């Protein structure tokens, strides 16, 4: 049977002493694409237009971090620990090397995963994210408060992920409808312990480490950096910083869009990511 985002069954794998919930679907063979989700998110927080679009030509793997949604264990309080947790899941699934797509804090995790376990990562996609010690100017002061609402609403997502323009807001409403197409075997909501631990990790990530962004220079994997033109959660300037300091990186900025640019332009995003992952050599 050929599964999709909506129909793929939730499975479980033991990794690092944690029973991780995961789903995998898409075209078999080749390098799988592992998705790392945003703040408090689980597998159901992805847009089927993005996951199914990318699954047309590769296997896609979604999973819940330790202590989040359907996974057991305690939520890590550093993104280094999240990176190690993600590496353990990849290895437990029998994958020797993966492409990795990290969105928002998933991008923080993707960076630590790549820095600490470089042999596991072939290519890297960083979306709506920032380096350690990145730029805070432009972040809406209400962003974290709204993101921490116990039960996030459509209005919360429209504010956090999309621009005020009617076109962007309509794209946000369309995304919200797609995101709720899966109604059976859904992830449980994240509780307050997830918020507390992930906020601690975010606070630590905002502190610089070492000289400037020197760690980024050690990322040798080809990297695609994507964001919206006005990200109120992780200011867009951080995407420029990532592109400037990762040696082999390309930057794409989408117009009239914010943190959730990949959900506002799902077909375009799938096209750009597919071309990036499939080109030999990278950017060829």
PEMOKA-V27253 format. One record per residue. N is the residue number from 0. RES is the residue in three letters. PHI is phi in whole degrees, 0 to 359 (NA if undefined). PSI is psi as a letter, one per 30 degrees, with the letter a starting at -180 (none if undefined). Layout:
n;res;phi;psi
N;RES;PHI;PSI
N;RES;PHI;PSI
//
This chain:
n;res;phi;psi
0;UNK;NA;k
1;UNK;264;j
2;UNK;270;l
3;UNK;233;a
4;UNK;306;e
5;UNK;282;e
6;UNK;255;f
7;UNK;299;k
8;UNK;286;k
9;UNK;284;k
10;UNK;241;l
11;UNK;224;k
12;UNK;221;k
13;UNK;276;k
14;UNK;211;k
15;UNK;61;h
16;UNK;79;g
17;UNK;242;k
18;UNK;270;j
19;UNK;270;k
20;UNK;278;k
21;UNK;210;l
22;UNK;222;k
23;UNK;223;k
24;UNK;201;l
25;UNK;111;a
26;UNK;286;k
27;UNK;284;l
28;UNK;92;l
29;UNK;79;a
30;UNK;273;k
31;UNK;289;l
32;UNK;248;j
33;UNK;262;k
34;UNK;263;k
35;UNK;242;j
36;UNK;270;l
37;UNK;280;a
38;UNK;311;k
39;UNK;66;g
40;UNK;277;l
41;UNK;234;a
42;UNK;297;e
43;UNK;281;f
44;UNK;277;f
45;UNK;277;l
46;UNK;272;k
47;UNK;304;f
48;UNK;296;f
49;UNK;277;e
50;UNK;292;e
51;UNK;292;e
52;UNK;299;e
53;UNK;285;f
54;UNK;288;f
55;UNK;298;f
56;UNK;233;g
57;UNK;196;l
58;UNK;282;k
59;UNK;247;k
60;UNK;234;k
61;UNK;248;k
62;UNK;207;l
63;UNK;263;k
64;UNK;299;l
65;UNK;305;k
66;UNK;78;g
67;UNK;248;k
68;UNK;52;c
69;UNK;271;g
70;UNK;263;k
71;UNK;277;a
72;UNK;89;a
73;UNK;260;k
74;UNK;287;k
75;UNK;299;l
76;UNK;246;g
77;UNK;222;l
78;UNK;283;f
79;UNK;297;e
80;UNK;293;e
81;UNK;299;e
82;UNK;297;e
83;UNK;295;e
84;UNK;299;e
85;UNK;295;e
86;UNK;298;e
87;UNK;297;e
88;UNK;294;e
89;UNK;302;e
90;UNK;294;e
91;UNK;296;f
92;UNK;276;g
93;UNK;77;g
94;UNK;261;k
95;UNK;274;f
96;UNK;204;k
97;UNK;226;l
98;UNK;273;k
99;UNK;231;k
100;UNK;241;j
101;UNK;246;k
102;UNK;247;k
103;UNK;62;b
104;UNK;295;f
105;UNK;299;f
106;UNK;289;e
107;UNK;298;e
108;UNK;294;e
109;UNK;300;e
110;UNK;295;e
111;UNK;292;e
112;UNK;301;e
113;UNK;292;e
114;UNK;290;e
115;UNK;268;f
116;UNK;223;h
117;UNK;299;f
118;UNK;294;f
119;UNK;275;f
120;UNK;247;k
121;UNK;271;e
122;UNK;223;l
123;UNK;230;k
124;UNK;239;k
125;UNK;245;j
126;UNK;236;k
127;UNK;55;h
128;UNK;222;a
129;UNK;210;l
130;UNK;284;l
131;UNK;301;k
132;UNK;69;g
133;UNK;288;a
134;UNK;277;k
135;UNK;263;f
136;UNK;297;k
137;UNK;107;f
138;UNK;283;k
139;UNK;291;k
140;UNK;298;f
141;UNK;269;f
142;UNK;300;e
143;UNK;293;e
144;UNK;299;e
145;UNK;293;e
146;UNK;297;f
147;UNK;270;g
148;UNK;307;k
149;UNK;307;e
150;UNK;234;j
151;UNK;300;k
152;UNK;257;l
153;UNK;300;e
154;UNK;298;e
155;UNK;300;e
156;UNK;292;e
157;UNK;297;e
158;UNK;287;e
159;UNK;281;e
160;UNK;253;f
161;UNK;229;l
162;UNK;276;l
163;UNK;290;f
164;UNK;299;l
165;UNK;297;e
166;UNK;297;e
167;UNK;291;e
168;UNK;296;e
169;UNK;294;e
170;UNK;299;e
171;UNK;293;e
172;UNK;294;e
173;UNK;296;e
174;UNK;301;e
175;UNK;302;e
176;UNK;295;e
177;UNK;297;e
178;UNK;297;f
179;UNK;257;g
180;UNK;292;e
181;UNK;278;k
182;UNK;239;f
183;UNK;241;k
184;UNK;58;h
185;UNK;266;l
186;UNK;292;k
187;UNK;290;l
188;UNK;292;l
189;UNK;284;k
190;UNK;266;a
191;UNK;296;f
192;UNK;293;e
193;UNK;292;e
194;UNK;301;e
195;UNK;301;e
196;UNK;292;e
197;UNK;289;e
198;UNK;295;e
199;UNK;299;e
200;UNK;294;e
201;UNK;296;e
202;UNK;300;e
203;UNK;294;e
204;UNK;294;f
205;UNK;287;f
206;UNK;273;k
207;UNK;298;l
208;UNK;228;k
209;UNK;75;a
210;UNK;269;j
211;UNK;56;b
212;UNK;247;h
213;UNK;299;e
214;UNK;300;e
215;UNK;298;f
216;UNK;293;f
217;UNK;271;f
218;UNK;282;j
219;UNK;265;f
220;UNK;291;k
221;UNK;305;k
222;UNK;226;k
223;UNK;253;k
224;UNK;251;k
225;UNK;227;k
226;UNK;201;l
227;UNK;273;l
228;UNK;288;f
229;UNK;215;i
230;UNK;268;j
231;UNK;272;f
232;UNK;263;e
233;UNK;236;j
234;UNK;313;k
235;UNK;303;f
236;UNK;305;f
237;UNK;295;f
238;UNK;292;e
239;UNK;297;e
240;UNK;299;e
241;UNK;301;e
242;UNK;295;e
243;UNK;287;f
244;UNK;252;f
245;UNK;276;k
246;UNK;302;e
247;UNK;236;i
248;UNK;232;k
249;UNK;242;k
250;UNK;244;k
251;UNK;233;k
252;UNK;243;k
253;UNK;267;k
254;UNK;284;l
255;UNK;46;h
256;UNK;211;l
257;UNK;234;b
258;UNK;304;e
259;UNK;265;h
260;UNK;304;e
261;UNK;296;f
262;UNK;271;f
263;UNK;281;e
264;UNK;237;h
265;UNK;298;e
266;UNK;292;e
267;UNK;295;e
268;UNK;299;e
269;UNK;300;e
270;UNK;298;e
271;UNK;295;e
272;UNK;292;e
273;UNK;299;e
274;UNK;297;e
275;UNK;298;e
276;UNK;288;f
277;UNK;268;f
278;UNK;290;k
279;UNK;231;j
280;UNK;287;l
281;UNK;304;k
282;UNK;68;g
283;UNK;282;none
//
